[in-house]
């Protein structure tokens, strides 16, 4: 994990100039994304405060997160368990007074639930009861409840994780009863948009998830419905459509940080 750190006091002038250039580049990217979010919210006649930006940093180096943090980002998403845990621990050491919220947004196997339950604040990919039960059992008692989202395979793609829309209600009714978990809403990764389709067609999967969210919220008991407030949908290529449909959290990676480096050998 020590390799995640870089000693800036030993950096050459060339290294410092490179870091300064990278910081300016990231600042410009963040500003462009925030402006695009504002434009999408204005078009949808929604307050920008209703949409949270989650910076997806999977496979990006630890220093990328530190730079993004220095530029004001406070929510980060990781897809790979060991890489994500290493970054969380390293960041807490490097920035002990930070207010970062960590989201695990990748598929989660049952043998990896313990470290996720111990180190993350949110889990987006709950798609079966077994995973939720293990997260509940393994969440430290002295930690705040783990925020979880049910992942829905809204486009019915065989290659995607997620439960079917028809099974969401039954799963939600079981998850809300588990201690140390807080069911906050739904998440989806729809099929890639068809660039030849019109905007109305491109928004259909997001509209479908938003309707499912509203229907489910209406069927939950009041104490659970009150915190069922999150729609995690929309990424770099399609987030304006997701915002138009009601997204409250968008997961942005390449638009902020460019092309991802090669996936690490561990998960």
C-alpha positions as CSV (number, residue, x, y, z in Angstrom):
1,X,0.0,0.0,0.0
2,X,3.0,2.3,0.6
3,X,3.4,2.4,-3.2
4,X,0.2,4.4,-3.4
5,X,2.0,7.4,-1.9
6,X,4.4,9.7,-3.6
7,X,6.8,12.0,-1.7
8,X,6.4,15.4,-3.3
9,X,9.4,16.7,-1.3
10,X,11.6,14.5,-3.5
11,X,9.9,15.5,-6.8
12,X,12.1,17.2,-9.4
13,X,11.1,20.5,-11.0
14,X,10.0,18.6,-14.1
15,X,7.8,16.3,-11.9
16,X,6.3,19.4,-10.2
17,X,5.6,21.0,-13.5
18,X,4.0,17.8,-14.8
19,X,1.9,17.7,-11.6
20,X,0.8,21.3,-12.1
21,X,-0.2,20.6,-15.7
22,X,-2.2,17.5,-14.6
23,X,-3.9,19.6,-11.9
24,X,-4.9,22.3,-14.4
25,X,-6.1,19.7,-16.9
26,X,-8.2,18.0,-14.2
27,X,-9.6,21.3,-13.0
28,X,-10.7,22.1,-16.6
29,X,-12.4,18.6,-16.9
30,X,-14.2,19.0,-13.6
31,X,-15.4,22.5,-14.6
32,X,-16.6,21.1,-17.9
33,X,-18.5,18.3,-16.3
34,X,-20.1,20.6,-13.7
35,X,-21.2,22.9,-16.4
36,X,-22.7,20.0,-18.4
37,X,-24.6,18.9,-15.2
38,X,-25.9,22.4,-14.7
39,X,-27.0,22.6,-18.3
40,X,-28.8,19.2,-18.1
41,X,-30.5,20.3,-14.8
42,X,-31.6,23.6,-16.4
43,X,-33.0,21.8,-19.4
44,X,-34.8,19.3,-17.1
45,X,-36.0,22.2,-14.9
46,X,-34.3,20.5,-11.9
47,X,-32.2,22.2,-9.1
48,X,-28.6,21.2,-9.5
49,X,-28.5,20.4,-5.8
50,X,-30.6,17.3,-6.6
51,X,-27.8,15.7,-8.6
52,X,-24.6,14.4,-6.9
53,X,-21.4,13.9,-8.9
54,X,-19.6,10.6,-8.1
55,X,-16.0,10.5,-9.4
56,X,-15.2,7.0,-10.6
57,X,-11.5,6.4,-10.0
58,X,-11.1,2.7,-10.7
59,X,-7.6,1.8,-12.0
60,X,-6.5,5.4,-11.7
61,X,-3.5,6.0,-9.4
62,X,-3.9,7.2,-5.8
63,X,-2.5,10.7,-6.7
64,X,-5.4,11.2,-9.1
65,X,-7.8,11.0,-6.1
66,X,-5.6,13.3,-4.0
67,X,-5.6,15.9,-6.9
68,X,-9.4,15.5,-7.4
69,X,-9.9,16.0,-3.6
70,X,-7.7,19.1,-3.7
71,X,-10.0,20.5,-6.4
72,X,-13.1,19.9,-4.3
73,X,-14.4,16.4,-5.2
74,X,-15.6,14.5,-2.1
75,X,-17.3,11.3,-3.4
76,X,-15.3,8.6,-5.1
77,X,-16.3,5.3,-6.6
78,X,-14.3,2.1,-7.0
79,X,-15.0,-1.1,-8.9
80,X,-12.3,-3.5,-7.7
81,X,-12.3,-4.6,-4.1
82,X,-8.6,-4.8,-3.2
83,X,-7.6,-1.7,-5.2
84,X,-10.5,0.2,-3.7
85,X,-9.7,-0.8,-0.1
86,X,-6.0,0.1,-0.6
87,X,-7.0,3.5,-1.7
88,X,-9.5,4.1,1.1
89,X,-6.9,3.1,3.7
90,X,-4.1,5.2,2.1
91,X,-6.3,8.2,1.8
92,X,-7.3,8.1,5.4
93,X,-3.7,8.0,6.4
94,X,-2.7,10.8,3.9
95,X,-5.8,13.0,4.7
96,X,-6.9,12.0,8.2
97,X,-9.5,14.8,8.5
98,X,-11.0,14.2,5.1
99,X,-14.8,14.1,4.5
100,X,-14.7,11.8,1.6
101,X,-17.5,9.4,1.0
102,X,-16.5,6.1,-0.6
103,X,-18.8,4.1,-2.9
104,X,-18.2,0.5,-4.1
105,X,-19.9,0.4,-7.5
106,X,-18.6,-2.9,-9.0
107,X,-20.0,-6.5,-8.9
108,X,-19.5,-8.0,-5.4
109,X,-18.7,-11.6,-4.7
110,X,-19.7,-13.1,-1.4
111,X,-16.1,-13.8,-0.4
112,X,-15.3,-10.1,-0.7
113,X,-18.1,-8.6,1.3
114,X,-16.3,-8.3,4.6
115,X,-13.6,-5.8,3.5
116,X,-16.3,-3.8,1.6
117,X,-18.5,-3.7,4.6
118,X,-15.6,-2.5,6.8
119,X,-14.2,0.2,4.5
120,X,-16.9,1.7,2.2
121,X,-19.8,4.0,2.9
122,X,-22.0,2.9,0.0
123,X,-22.5,-0.3,-2.0
124,X,-24.3,0.1,-5.4
125,X,-24.4,-3.5,-6.6
126,X,-26.6,-5.4,-4.3
127,X,-28.6,-7.8,-6.5
128,X,-29.4,-10.7,-4.3
129,X,-30.3,-11.3,-0.6
130,X,-27.1,-13.3,0.2
131,X,-24.9,-10.3,-0.5
132,X,-27.1,-8.0,1.6
133,X,-27.1,-10.4,4.5
134,X,-23.3,-10.7,4.5
135,X,-22.9,-7.0,4.3
136,X,-25.3,-6.6,7.2
137,X,-23.5,-9.2,9.3
138,X,-20.0,-7.9,8.6
139,X,-20.7,-4.1,8.9
140,X,-18.8,-3.0,12.1
141,X,-21.2,-2.4,15.0
142,X,-19.6,1.0,15.7
143,X,-19.9,2.2,12.1
144,X,-22.8,4.1,10.7
145,X,-25.3,2.0,8.7
146,X,-24.0,1.0,5.3
147,X,-25.9,2.7,2.5
148,X,-26.9,0.2,-0.2
149,X,-28.5,0.4,-3.6
150,X,-30.2,-2.5,-5.4
151,X,-28.8,-3.0,-8.9
152,X,-31.4,-3.5,-11.5
153,X,-30.6,-5.0,-14.9
154,X,-33.1,-2.6,-16.6
155,X,-32.0,-3.6,-20.2
156,X,-32.1,-7.3,-19.5
157,X,-28.6,-7.9,-20.8
158,X,-27.1,-11.3,-20.1
159,X,-23.6,-9.7,-19.6
160,X,-24.8,-7.3,-16.9
161,X,-25.3,-7.9,-13.2
162,X,-28.5,-6.9,-11.5
163,X,-31.9,-8.3,-10.5
164,X,-34.9,-8.2,-12.8
165,X,-37.4,-5.3,-12.4
166,X,-40.0,-7.9,-11.4
167,X,-37.9,-9.1,-8.4
168,X,-36.9,-5.8,-7.0
169,X,-39.8,-5.4,-4.6
170,X,-39.3,-8.8,-2.9
171,X,-35.6,-8.1,-2.5
172,X,-36.2,-4.6,-1.1
173,X,-38.7,-5.8,1.4
174,X,-36.1,-8.2,2.8
175,X,-33.1,-5.8,2.7
176,X,-34.9,-3.1,4.7
177,X,-35.2,-5.5,7.6
178,X,-31.5,-6.2,7.8
179,X,-29.6,-4.4,10.7
180,X,-26.7,-2.1,9.9
181,X,-27.9,-1.5,6.4
182,X,-29.9,1.5,5.0
183,X,-31.6,0.9,1.6
184,X,-31.2,4.1,-0.2
185,X,-32.5,3.4,-3.7
186,X,-31.7,1.8,-7.1
187,X,-28.8,1.6,-9.5
188,X,-28.5,0.6,-13.1
189,X,-26.1,0.3,-16.0
190,X,-28.3,0.3,-19.1
191,X,-27.3,-0.9,-22.5
192,X,-25.0,1.4,-24.5
193,X,-27.0,4.1,-26.1
194,X,-27.6,3.9,-29.8
195,X,-26.2,7.2,-31.3
196,X,-28.7,7.0,-34.2
197,X,-31.7,6.9,-31.9
198,X,-33.6,10.0,-30.9
199,X,-33.3,11.5,-27.4
200,X,-36.6,10.1,-26.3
201,X,-35.5,6.6,-27.1
202,X,-32.2,7.0,-25.4
203,X,-33.9,8.1,-22.2
204,X,-36.3,5.1,-22.0
205,X,-34.2,2.8,-19.7
206,X,-33.6,5.7,-17.3
207,X,-37.3,6.6,-17.3
208,X,-38.1,2.9,-16.6
209,X,-35.8,2.8,-13.6
210,X,-37.2,6.1,-12.3
211,X,-40.7,4.7,-12.5
212,X,-39.6,1.5,-10.8
213,X,-38.1,3.6,-8.0
214,X,-41.2,5.7,-7.5
215,X,-43.5,2.6,-7.5
216,X,-41.2,0.8,-5.0
217,X,-41.0,3.9,-2.7
218,X,-44.8,4.0,-2.6
219,X,-44.9,0.4,-1.4
220,X,-42.3,0.7,1.4
221,X,-43.2,1.5,4.9
222,X,-42.8,5.2,5.8
223,X,-39.6,4.8,7.8
224,X,-37.9,3.1,4.9
225,X,-39.5,5.2,2.1
226,X,-38.2,8.3,3.8
227,X,-34.5,7.4,3.0
228,X,-35.2,5.7,-0.3
229,X,-34.1,8.7,-2.1
230,X,-31.3,7.7,-4.6
231,X,-31.3,6.9,-8.3
232,X,-27.8,6.0,-9.3
233,X,-27.8,6.1,-13.1
234,X,-25.9,7.9,-15.9
235,X,-22.2,7.8,-16.8
236,X,-19.9,10.0,-19.0
237,X,-21.6,9.1,-22.2
238,X,-25.2,9.4,-21.2
239,X,-25.6,11.4,-17.9
240,X,-27.7,14.2,-19.5
241,X,-30.4,11.7,-20.4
242,X,-30.2,10.2,-16.9
243,X,-30.6,13.6,-15.3
244,X,-33.6,14.3,-17.5
245,X,-35.2,11.1,-16.2
246,X,-34.6,11.9,-12.6
247,X,-31.1,10.7,-11.6
248,X,-29.9,11.9,-8.2
249,X,-26.4,10.4,-8.5
250,X,-24.3,10.2,-11.7
251,X,-21.1,8.1,-12.0
252,X,-18.5,9.9,-14.0
253,X,-15.1,8.5,-14.8
254,X,-13.6,9.2,-18.3
255,X,-15.1,12.7,-18.6
256,X,-13.2,13.6,-15.5
257,X,-10.0,11.6,-15.7
258,X,-9.6,10.5,-19.3
259,X,-9.1,6.9,-20.5
260,X,-8.6,4.4,-17.7
261,X,-5.2,2.7,-17.2
262,X,-5.0,-1.0,-17.5
263,X,-7.0,-3.0,-14.9
264,X,-4.9,-4.1,-11.9
265,X,-4.2,-7.9,-11.6
266,X,-6.1,-8.1,-8.3
267,X,-9.8,-7.5,-7.7
